[in-house]
Amino acid sequence: MIGFFFHELVHLFLTGLVGGYFFWRYRDWRLLVAAFFFGFFIDIDHLFDYFVEFGWDFRLWQFLNVSSYVKPGKTVYVLFHGWEFIAVFGTLGYLAEKKLKITGLALTVILAYALHLLWDNFSFSHHSLGYFFTYRLWHDFGQSAFDAQRIR
């Protein structure tokens, strides 16, 4: 459990650095929101895995204990975790940047998201292709395709 909280604190710190820098650089609070959305709150996808395992019976401490629902022989979806999404989120960020006139939005989104995935890659024991969504999809989201049972 301590490993989980440390892991999330690092996500929070890295996201804060990205959001803080782009807020300082462009003086736009929306960049902070974007950084936190793509760098920290992207982990909301873990709720999907939790609900697949336990149904709608939500217990916070059980949710925080990732190993209670990421188990051998089960599926691991983490639907928003995939290196391919850098291009998708970056494109959406670019389009929103132009439409909403938020300078720096695309770069904020890309950097916050990439740092999230990098930290996950260094924190978890996983298959070398486990953070590619298409690889997990190809293998029916089997736990062996992801192989992230615990934080080191």
N, CA, C and O atoms as a DFTB+ gen file, in Angstrom:
608 C
 N C O
     1  1       0.830      -1.195       0.000
     2  2       0.000       0.000       0.000
     3  2       0.876       1.262       0.000
     4  3       0.546       2.248      -0.658
     5  1       1.996       1.224       0.742
     6  2       2.901       2.382       0.772
     7  2       3.481       2.613      -0.614
     8  3       3.631       3.755      -1.047
     9  1       3.809       1.517      -1.316
    10  2       4.327       1.638      -2.672
    11  2       3.343       2.312      -3.599
    12  3       3.732       3.108      -4.454
    13  1       2.064       1.996      -3.434
    14  2       1.023       2.603      -4.258
    15  2       0.959       4.111      -4.017
    16  3       0.907       4.891      -4.967
    17  1       0.964       4.520      -2.743
    18  2       0.867       5.952      -2.437
    19  2       2.104       6.708      -2.922
    20  3       1.990       7.826      -3.424
    21  1       3.276       6.108      -2.773
    22  2       4.497       6.734      -3.284
    23  2       4.401       6.886      -4.803
    24  3       4.728       7.937      -5.355
    25  1       3.949       5.827      -5.464
    26  2       3.807       5.851      -6.918
    27  2       2.898       7.003      -7.360
    28  3       3.226       7.746      -8.285
    29  1       1.762       7.137      -6.688
    30  2       0.820       8.196      -7.037
    31  2       1.364       9.586      -6.687
    32  3       1.090      10.556      -7.393
    33  1       2.123       9.680      -5.612
    34  2       2.749      10.961      -5.267
    35  2       3.738      11.406      -6.335
    36  3       3.837      12.594      -6.644
    37  1       4.462      10.454      -6.894
    38  2       5.390      10.806      -7.982
    39  2       4.601      11.278      -9.201
    40  3       4.990      12.249      -9.851
    41  1       3.493      10.598      -9.518
    42  2       2.640      11.077     -10.615
    43  2       2.185      12.513     -10.341
    44  3       2.226      13.365     -11.228
    45  1       1.759      12.765      -9.123
    46  2       1.299      14.099      -8.739
    47  2       2.420      15.126      -8.878
    48  3       2.201      16.224      -9.391
    49  1       3.615      14.769      -8.424
    50  2       4.770      15.664      -8.504
    51  2       5.134      15.974      -9.957
    52  3       5.310      17.135     -10.323
    53  1       5.245      14.928     -10.781
    54  2       5.608      15.131     -12.191
    55  2       4.557      15.961     -12.919
    56  3       4.888      16.840     -13.715
    57  1       3.299      15.677     -12.639
    58  2       2.213      16.442     -13.240
    59  2       2.269      17.898     -12.795
    60  3       2.070      18.810     -13.598
    61  1       2.542      18.106     -11.514
    62  2       2.679      19.465     -10.996
    63  2       3.803      20.227     -11.663
    64  3       3.672      21.417     -11.949
    65  1       4.923      19.532     -11.914
    66  2       6.039      20.174     -12.615
    67  2       5.633      20.613     -14.020
    68  3       5.897      21.744     -14.428
    69  1       4.999      19.717     -14.745
    70  2       4.581      20.037     -16.117
    71  2       3.557      21.165     -16.102
    72  3       3.715      22.169     -16.796
    73  1       2.504      20.991     -15.302
    74  2       1.461      22.012     -15.238
    75  2       1.986      23.345     -14.739
    76  3       1.642      24.400     -15.273
    77  1       2.827      23.289     -13.707
    78  2       3.405      24.518     -13.156
    79  2       4.276      25.244     -14.154
    80  3       4.221      26.469     -14.264
    81  1       5.086      24.486     -14.885
    82  2       5.953      25.115     -15.876
    83  2       5.126      25.807     -16.967
    84  3       5.366      26.970     -17.290
    85  1       4.157      25.085     -17.529
    86  2       3.379      25.667     -18.623
    87  2       2.460      26.787     -18.140
    88  3       2.181      27.722     -18.891
    89  1       1.990      26.704     -16.907
    90  2       1.230      27.816     -16.337
    91  2       2.139      29.045     -16.211
    92  3       1.749      30.153     -16.579
    93  1       3.336      28.840     -15.695
    94  2       4.300      29.939     -15.546
    95  2       4.666      30.517     -16.914
    96  3       4.745      31.734     -17.083
    97  1       4.884      29.638     -17.880
    98  2       5.329      30.074     -19.206
    99  2       4.254      30.853     -19.959
   100  3       4.552      31.856     -20.608
   101  1       2.995      30.388     -19.874
   102  2       1.930      30.986     -20.685
   103  2       0.852      31.696     -19.871
   104  3      -0.044      32.314     -20.446
   105  1       0.924      31.618     -18.559
   106  2      -0.034      32.288     -17.661
   107  2      -1.486      31.919     -17.969
   108  3      -2.364      32.780     -18.031
   109  1      -1.715      30.624     -18.160
   110  2      -3.061      30.149     -18.465
   111  2      -3.375      28.967     -17.553
   112  3      -2.761      27.907     -17.673
   113  1      -4.324      29.146     -16.647
   114  2      -4.678      28.116     -15.667
   115  2      -5.212      26.847     -16.320
   116  3      -5.163      25.776     -15.716
   117  1      -5.721      26.954     -17.547
   118  2      -6.250      25.777     -18.245
   119  2      -5.163      24.762     -18.552
   120  3      -5.443      23.573     -18.708
   121  1      -3.918      25.228     -18.639
   122  2      -2.802      24.311     -18.853
   123  2      -2.564      23.449     -17.612
   124  3      -2.194      22.281     -17.729
   125  1      -2.773      24.017     -16.437
   126  2      -2.691      23.227     -15.201
   127  2      -3.742      22.129     -15.194
   128  3      -3.450      20.982     -14.853
   129  1      -4.949      22.477     -15.566
   130  2      -6.046      21.507     -15.611
   131  2      -5.715      20.388     -16.603
   132  3      -5.888      19.209     -16.294
   133  1      -5.243      20.761     -17.786
   134  2      -4.898      19.765     -18.808
   135  2      -3.781      18.850     -18.317
   136  3      -3.838      17.637     -18.521
   137  1      -2.772      19.419     -17.676
   138  2      -1.668      18.608     -17.169
   139  2      -2.167      17.600     -16.149
   140  3      -1.785      16.431     -16.203
   141  1      -3.011      18.028     -15.223
   142  2      -3.517      17.110     -14.207
   143  2      -4.458      16.071     -14.800
   144  3      -4.486      14.929     -14.341
   145  1      -5.216      16.446     -15.794
   146  2      -6.112      15.494     -16.433
   147  2      -5.329      14.388     -17.134
   148  3      -5.653      13.209     -16.987
   149  1      -4.293      14.765     -17.904
   150  2      -3.541      13.786     -18.689
   151  2      -2.337      13.201     -17.963
   152  3      -1.794      12.185     -18.397
   153  1      -1.916      13.811     -16.885
   154  2      -0.750      13.308     -16.169
   155  2      -1.066      12.601     -14.871
   156  3      -0.261      11.804     -14.389
   157  1      -2.227      12.877     -14.296
   158  2      -2.573      12.271     -13.008
   159  2      -3.904      11.529     -13.077
   160  3      -3.983      10.351     -12.727
   161  1      -4.928      12.208     -13.521
   162  2      -6.266      11.616     -13.508
   163  2      -6.471      10.571     -14.601
   164  3      -7.539       9.964     -14.681
   165  1      -5.468      10.357     -15.438
   166  2      -5.551       9.315     -16.448
   167  2      -5.694       7.947     -15.777
   168  3      -6.181       6.998     -16.393
   169  1      -5.274       7.849     -14.528
   170  2      -5.392       6.597     -13.778
   171  2      -6.835       6.246     -13.418
   172  3      -7.082       5.206     -12.806
   173  1      -7.770       7.083     -13.784
   174  2      -9.185       6.779     -13.557
   175  2      -9.576       5.485     -14.273
   176  3     -10.559       4.839     -13.910
   177  1      -8.806       5.116     -15.281
   178  2      -9.115       3.886     -16.009
   179  2      -8.970       2.636     -15.141
   180  3      -9.482       1.576     -15.502
   181  1      -8.286       2.745     -14.010
   182  2      -8.179       1.605     -13.096
   183  2      -9.545       1.231     -12.518
   184  3      -9.769       0.088     -12.120
   185  1     -10.447       2.200     -12.478
   186  2     -11.798       1.901     -11.997
   187  2     -12.471       0.849     -12.871
   188  3     -13.204       0.001     -12.362
   189  1     -12.233       0.895     -14.169
   190  2     -12.817      -0.096     -15.064
   191  2     -12.356      -1.499     -14.679
   192  3     -13.170      -2.417     -14.580
   193  1     -11.053      -1.663     -14.462
   194  2     -10.523      -2.965     -14.050
   195  2     -11.118      -3.405     -12.716
   196  3     -11.454      -4.575     -12.526
   197  1     -11.242      -2.456     -11.801
   198  2     -11.818      -2.769     -10.491
   199  2     -13.268      -3.252     -10.642
   200  3     -13.645      -4.270     -10.062
   201  1     -14.069      -2.533     -11.410
   202  2     -15.471      -2.905     -11.570
   203  2     -15.642      -4.225     -12.323
   204  3     -16.589      -4.966     -12.059
   205  1     -14.741      -4.527     -13.253
   206  2     -14.782      -5.825     -13.931
   207  2     -14.583      -6.942     -12.909
   208  3     -15.238      -7.980     -12.989
   209  1     -13.695      -6.737     -11.964
   210  2     -13.393      -7.759     -10.958
   211  2     -14.463      -7.862      -9.867
   212  3     -14.844      -8.964      -9.474
   213  1     -14.948      -6.710      -9.376
   214  2     -15.820      -6.716      -8.192
   215  2     -17.254      -6.246      -8.447
   216  3     -18.070      -6.243      -7.526
   217  1     -17.565      -5.858      -9.654
   218  2     -18.893      -5.310      -9.903
   219  2     -18.998      -3.916      -9.298
   220  3     -17.989      -3.238      -9.107
   221  1     -20.215      -3.493      -9.000
   222  2     -20.446      -2.128      -8.529
   223  2     -20.237      -1.961      -7.030
   224  3     -20.511      -0.890      -6.489
   225  1     -19.760      -2.992      -6.353
   226  2     -19.498      -2.932      -4.915
   227  2     -18.145      -2.240      -4.685
   228  3     -17.108      -2.899      -4.606
   229  1     -18.170      -0.908      -4.581
   230  2     -16.919      -0.150      -4.476
   231  2     -16.477       0.006      -3.029
   232  3     -17.238       0.458      -2.173
   233  1     -15.245      -0.374      -2.779
   234  2     -14.603      -0.190      -1.470
   235  2     -13.260       0.467      -1.724
   236  3     -12.392      -0.109      -2.380
   237  1     -13.095       1.667      -1.206
   238  2     -11.904       2.468      -1.493
   239  2     -10.614       1.720      -1.191
   240  3      -9.716       1.696      -2.032
   241  1     -10.497       1.115      -0.028
   242  2      -9.237       0.452       0.341
   243  2      -8.955      -0.728      -0.570
   244  3      -7.798      -1.026      -0.869
   245  1     -10.005      -1.396      -1.012
   246  2      -9.821      -2.502      -1.945
   247  2      -9.367      -1.961      -3.301
   248  3      -8.521      -2.565      -3.961
   249  1      -9.924      -0.829      -3.714
   250  2      -9.513      -0.204      -4.969
   251  2      -8.054       0.232      -4.901
   252  3      -7.313       0.065      -5.870
   253  1      -7.635       0.786      -3.771
   254  2      -6.253       1.237      -3.620
   255  2      -5.263       0.082      -3.580
   256  3      -4.077       0.278      -3.842
   257  1      -5.731      -1.110      -3.257
   258  2      -4.904      -2.309      -3.271
   259  2      -4.995      -2.940      -4.660
   260  3      -5.783      -3.857      -4.890
   261  1      -4.182      -2.437      -5.570
   262  2      -4.255      -2.826      -6.980
   263  2      -4.135      -4.338      -7.158
   264  3      -4.754      -4.903      -8.059
   265  1      -3.360      -4.987      -6.325
   266  2      -3.183      -6.433      -6.482
   267  2      -4.466      -7.210      -6.195
   268  3      -4.535      -8.404      -6.484
   269  1      -5.489      -6.550      -5.627
   270  2      -6.754      -7.240      -5.387
   271  2      -7.541      -7.436      -6.679
   272  3      -8.426      -8.290      -6.736
   273  1      -7.234      -6.662      -7.713
   274  2      -7.963      -6.829      -8.976
   275  2      -7.055      -6.988     -10.190
   276  3      -7.551      -7.212     -11.294
   277  1      -5.750      -6.878     -10.017
   278  2      -4.800      -7.197     -11.077
   279  2      -4.132      -8.493     -10.645
   280  3      -3.176      -8.491      -9.869
   281  1      -4.659      -9.605     -11.166
   282  2      -4.236     -10.928     -10.719
   283  2      -3.859     -11.795     -11.915
   284  3      -4.346     -11.587     -13.026
   285  1      -2.987     -12.766     -11.673
   286  2      -2.660     -13.722     -12.746
   287  2      -3.927     -14.422     -13.242
   288  3      -4.809     -14.779     -12.462
   289  1      -3.987     -14.602     -14.541
   290  2      -5.123     -15.283     -15.139
   291  2      -6.319     -14.390     -15.400
   292  3      -7.306     -14.840     -15.983
   293  1      -6.256     -13.152     -14.986
   294  2      -7.359     -12.207     -15.187
   295  2      -7.009     -11.263     -16.334
   296  3      -5.933     -11.345     -16.928
   297  1      -7.931     -10.380     -16.621
   298  2      -7.690      -9.361     -17.638
   299  2      -7.167      -8.088     -16.976
   300  3      -7.458      -7.806     -15.813
   301  1      -6.395      -7.335     -17.738
   302  2      -5.914      -6.021     -17.305
   303  2      -6.174      -5.075     -18.472
   304  3      -5.557      -5.191     -19.531
   305  1      -7.089      -4.147     -18.264
   306  2      -7.468      -3.254     -19.349
   307  2      -6.685      -1.939     -19.332
   308  3      -6.117      -1.557     -20.355
   309  1      -6.642      -1.251     -18.212
   310  2      -6.081       0.110     -18.130
   311  2      -6.181       0.812     -19.495
   312  3      -5.186       1.055     -20.176
   313  1      -7.404       1.115     -19.847
   314  2      -7.753       1.540     -21.203
   315  2      -7.083       2.822     -21.680
   316  3      -6.935       3.024     -22.886
   317  1      -6.680       3.681     -20.771
   318  2      -6.059       4.945     -21.181
   319  2      -4.534       4.891     -21.145
   320  3      -3.878       5.910     -21.360
   321  1      -3.965       3.727     -20.879
   322  2      -2.515       3.582     -20.823
   323  2      -2.024       2.908     -22.098
   324  3      -2.233       1.710     -22.290
   325  1      -1.383       3.662     -22.954
   326  2      -0.852       3.109     -24.195
   327  2      -0.012       4.150     -24.905
   328  3      -0.440       5.288     -25.099
   329  1       1.178       3.752     -25.287
   330  2       2.065       4.704     -25.959
   331  2       1.428       5.265     -27.231
   332  3       1.735       6.388     -27.632
   333  1       0.554       4.499     -27.861
   334  2      -0.088       4.975     -29.088
   335  2      -0.930       6.221     -28.840
   336  3      -1.142       7.025     -29.747
   337  1      -1.405       6.378     -27.617
   338  2      -2.298       7.491     -27.316
   339  2      -1.581       8.839     -27.269
   340  3      -2.232       9.884     -27.254
   341  1      -0.264       8.825     -27.245
   342  2       0.451      10.109     -27.302
   343  2       0.062      10.841     -28.584
   344  3      -0.199      12.043     -28.556
   345  1       0.023      10.132     -29.689
   346  2      -0.358      10.763     -30.959
   347  2      -1.818      11.208     -30.928
   348  3      -2.151      12.296     -31.398
   349  1      -2.679      10.368     -30.378
   350  2      -4.110      10.705     -30.317
   351  2      -4.337      11.927     -29.425
   352  3      -4.970      12.899     -29.836
   353  1      -3.806      11.862     -28.188
   354  2      -4.000      12.971     -27.249
   355  2      -3.285      14.232     -27.725
   356  3      -3.781      15.343     -27.533
   357  1      -2.126      14.060     -28.342
   358  2      -1.411      15.217     -28.879
   359  2      -2.178      15.898     -29.991
   360  3      -2.223      17.126     -30.061
   361  1      -2.780      15.107     -30.861
   362  2      -3.593      15.663     -31.945
   363  2      -4.816      16.383     -31.392
   364  3      -5.141      17.493     -31.815
   365  1      -5.493      15.737     -30.438
   366  2      -6.649      16.391     -29.808
   367  2      -6.229      17.680     -29.097
   368  3      -6.928      18.691     -29.161
   369  1      -5.076      17.630     -28.419
   370  2      -4.561      18.826     -27.762
   371  2      -4.249      19.930     -28.751
   372  3      -4.524      21.101     -28.491
   373  1      -3.673      19.561     -29.886
   374  2      -3.356      20.543     -30.926
   375  2      -4.622      21.181     -31.484
   376  3      -4.696      22.400     -31.642
   377  1      -5.624      20.341     -31.783
   378  2      -6.882      20.866     -32.315
   379  2      -7.576      21.775     -31.304
   380  3      -8.102      22.828     -31.666
   381  1      -7.575      21.360     -30.027
   382  2      -8.179      22.196     -28.983
   383  2      -7.380      23.477     -28.776
   384  3      -7.947      24.539     -28.517
   385  1      -6.061      23.368     -28.892
   386  2      -5.211      24.553     -28.754
   387  2      -5.568      25.596     -29.797
   388  3      -5.676      26.781     -29.481
   389  1      -5.750      25.168     -31.026
   390  2      -6.091      26.106     -32.107
   391  2      -7.514      26.645     -31.945
   392  3      -7.748      27.843     -32.105
   393  1      -8.451      25.768     -31.630
   394  2      -9.853      26.170     -31.510
   395  2     -10.084      27.080     -30.309
   396  3     -10.788      28.084     -30.416
   397  1      -9.489      26.730     -29.156
   398  2      -9.715      27.487     -27.919
   399  2      -8.656      28.548     -27.658
   400  3      -8.738      29.296     -26.684
   401  1      -7.658      28.607     -28.539
   402  2      -6.565      29.578     -28.411
   403  2      -5.861      29.450     -27.053
   404  3      -5.733      30.416     -26.301
   405  1      -5.408      28.217     -26.770
   406  2      -4.657      27.928     -25.537
   407  2      -3.240      27.547     -25.949
   408  3      -2.953      26.374     -26.187
   409  1      -2.372      28.515     -26.032
   410  2      -0.993      28.266     -26.434
   411  2      -0.327      27.301     -25.462
   412  3      -0.393      27.474     -24.245
   413  1       0.318      26.275     -26.028
   414  2       1.050      25.301     -25.216
   415  2       0.238      24.084     -24.804
   416  3       0.760      23.200     -24.125
   417  1      -1.023      24.021     -25.198
   418  2      -1.880      22.927     -24.751
   419  2      -1.397      21.565     -25.256
   420  3      -1.298      20.620     -24.474
   421  1      -1.102      21.457     -26.531
   422  2      -0.682      20.167     -27.089
   423  2       0.575      19.659     -26.400
   424  3       0.655      18.486     -26.035
   425  1       1.542      20.524     -26.223
   426  2       2.786      20.109     -25.573
   427  2       2.566      19.744     -24.105
   428  3       3.185      18.808     -23.600
   429  1       1.697      20.471     -23.427
   430  2       1.362      20.151     -22.034
   431  2       0.762      18.758     -21.943
   432  3       1.159      17.959     -21.095
   433  1      -0.192      18.468     -22.815
   434  2      -0.864      17.163     -22.825
   435  2       0.139      16.048     -23.106
   436  3       0.173      15.044     -22.395
   437  1       0.943      16.226     -24.133
   438  2       1.914      15.199     -24.523
   439  2       2.912      14.947     -23.409
   440  3       3.169      13.794     -23.061
   441  1       3.476      15.997     -22.847
   442  2       4.504      15.832     -21.821
   443  2       3.939      15.225     -20.540
   444  3       4.557      14.338     -19.952
   445  1       2.783      15.689     -20.105
   446  2       2.170      15.146     -18.884
   447  2       1.844      13.669     -19.067
   448  3       2.104      12.863     -18.173
   449  1       1.288      13.311     -20.198
   450  2       0.919      11.920     -20.464
   451  2       2.161      11.035     -20.605
   452  3       2.214       9.940     -20.047
   453  1       3.146      11.512     -21.346
   454  2       4.372      10.721     -21.544
   455  2       5.099      10.485     -20.221
   456  3       5.605       9.388     -19.983
   457  1       5.156      11.498     -19.360
   458  2       5.799      11.311     -18.059
   459  2       5.027      10.325     -17.195
   460  3       5.626       9.567     -16.432
   461  1       3.703      10.328     -17.308
   462  2       2.898       9.347     -16.584
   463  2       3.286       7.930     -17.022
   464  3       3.552       7.066     -16.186
   465  1       3.315       7.704     -18.326
   466  2       3.659       6.380     -18.834
   467  2       5.099       5.996     -18.527
   468  3       5.381       4.842     -18.204
   469  1       6.004       6.949     -18.624
   470  2       7.407       6.653     -18.286
   471  2       7.546       6.211     -16.837
   472  3       8.230       5.229     -16.547
   473  1       6.903       6.930     -15.930
   474  2       6.987       6.557     -14.520
   475  2       6.367       5.176     -14.297
   476  3       6.916       4.361     -13.555
   477  1       5.234       4.916     -14.933
   478  2       4.621       3.585     -14.823
   479  2       5.573       2.513     -15.347
   480  3       5.710       1.449     -14.743
   481  1       6.228       2.794     -16.469
   482  2       7.142       1.818     -17.057
   483  2       8.308       1.494     -16.132
   484  3       8.765       0.352     -16.079
   485  1       8.786       2.493     -15.407
   486  2       9.899       2.250     -14.492
   487  2       9.444       1.690     -13.156
   488  3      10.257       1.141     -12.413
   489  1       8.185       1.815     -12.840
   490  2       7.668       1.407     -11.530
   491  2       7.143      -0.019     -11.490
   492  3       7.198      -0.674     -10.449
   493  1       6.639      -0.499     -12.610
   494  2       5.970      -1.794     -12.618
   495  2       6.803      -2.846     -13.317
   496  3       7.538      -2.565     -14.263
   497  1       6.671      -4.048     -12.831
   498  2       7.208      -5.205     -13.528
   499  2       6.194      -5.544     -14.612
   500  3       5.051      -5.877     -14.299
   501  1       6.584      -5.466     -15.866
   502  2       5.617      -5.676     -16.933
   503  2       6.292      -6.236     -18.173
   504  3       7.513      -6.192     -18.319
   505  1       5.475      -6.755     -19.047
   506  2       5.948      -7.211     -20.348
   507  2       6.495      -5.991     -21.091
   508  3       5.973      -4.888     -20.936
   509  1       7.526      -6.180     -21.882
   510  2       8.151      -5.038     -22.568
   511  2       7.180      -4.288     -23.482
   512  3       7.383      -3.105     -23.756
   513  1       6.142      -4.950     -23.950
   514  2       5.143      -4.296     -24.796
   515  2       3.840      -4.027     -24.040
   516  3       2.840      -3.634     -24.641
   517  1       3.856      -4.235     -22.741
   518  2       2.651      -4.127     -21.933
   519  2       2.001      -2.754     -21.917
   520  3       0.807      -2.642     -21.641
   521  1       2.761      -1.714     -22.208
   522  2       2.182      -0.376     -22.234
   523  2       1.819       0.077     -23.645
   524  3       1.693       1.272     -23.912
   525  1       1.655      -0.880     -24.532
   526  2       1.093      -0.606     -25.848
   527  2      -0.327      -1.162     -25.847
   528  3      -0.528      -2.369     -25.713
   529  1      -1.292      -0.291     -25.995
   530  2      -2.694      -0.692     -25.970
   531  2      -2.985      -1.754     -27.028
   532  3      -3.689      -2.728     -26.759
   533  1      -2.444      -1.566     -28.227
   534  2      -2.723      -2.502     -29.312
   535  2      -2.178      -3.894     -28.995
   536  3      -2.789      -4.894     -29.373
   537  1      -1.051      -3.970     -28.315
   538  2      -0.503      -5.267     -27.916
   539  2      -1.429      -5.953     -26.918
   540  3      -1.706      -7.146     -27.048
   541  1      -1.904      -5.219     -25.935
   542  2      -2.823      -5.798     -24.955
   543  2      -4.138      -6.209     -25.618
   544  3      -4.695      -7.261     -25.304
   545  1      -4.625      -5.381     -26.528
   546  2      -5.853      -5.708     -27.261
   547  2      -5.666      -6.991     -28.067
   548  3      -6.525      -7.873     -28.045
   549  1      -4.550      -7.092     -28.773
   550  2      -4.253      -8.267     -29.584
   551  2      -4.267      -9.543     -28.741
   552  3      -4.635     -10.615     -29.221
   553  1      -3.865      -9.409     -27.488
   554  2      -3.816     -10.556     -26.564
   555  2      -5.011     -10.577     -25.619
   556  3      -4.931     -11.107     -24.511
   557  1      -6.116      -9.997     -26.067
   558  2      -7.382     -10.014     -25.319
   559  2      -7.249      -9.471     -23.888
   560  3      -7.950      -9.914     -22.979
   561  1      -6.351      -8.521     -23.709
   562  2      -6.136      -7.879     -22.408
   563  2      -5.774      -8.882     -21.316
   564  3      -6.010      -8.633     -20.134
   565  1      -5.202     -10.011     -21.716
   566  2      -4.780     -11.009     -20.733
   567  2      -3.698     -10.455     -19.823
   568  3      -2.862      -9.658     -20.249
   569  1      -3.719     -10.874     -18.588
   570  2      -2.755     -10.384     -17.601
   571  2      -1.325     -10.684     -18.037
   572  3      -0.418      -9.908     -17.739
   573  1      -1.109     -11.788     -18.733
   574  2       0.244     -12.127     -19.171
   575  2       0.769     -11.142     -20.221
   576  3       1.981     -10.981     -20.359
   577  1      -0.124     -10.486     -20.959
   578  2       0.306      -9.475     -21.935
   579  2       0.721      -8.186     -21.242
   580  3       1.488      -7.394     -21.789
   581  1       0.220      -7.991     -20.065
   582  2       0.569      -6.785     -19.306
   583  2       1.592      -7.106     -18.226
   584  3       2.623      -6.442     -18.118
   585  1       1.302      -8.123     -17.432
   586  2       2.193      -8.617     -16.399
   587  2       2.653      -7.548     -15.440
   588  3       3.849      -7.422     -15.176
   589  1       1.715      -6.770     -14.912
   590  2       2.034      -5.744     -13.923
   591  2       1.301      -6.080     -12.636
   592  3       0.224      -5.544     -12.371
   593  1       1.870      -6.949     -11.850
   594  2       1.186      -7.412     -10.644
   595  2       1.459      -6.544      -9.433
   596  3       0.653      -6.518      -8.502
   597  1       2.572      -5.834      -9.422
   598  2       2.880      -5.075      -8.224
   599  2       3.830      -3.945      -8.533
   600  3       4.528      -3.954      -9.547
   601  1       3.846      -2.982      -7.654
   602  2       4.831      -1.906      -7.735
   603  2       6.117      -2.440      -7.134
   604  3       6.090      -3.067      -6.075
   605  1       7.231      -2.205      -7.787
   606  2       8.522      -2.686      -7.274
   607  2       8.842      -2.097      -5.935
   608  3       9.890      -2.396      -5.363
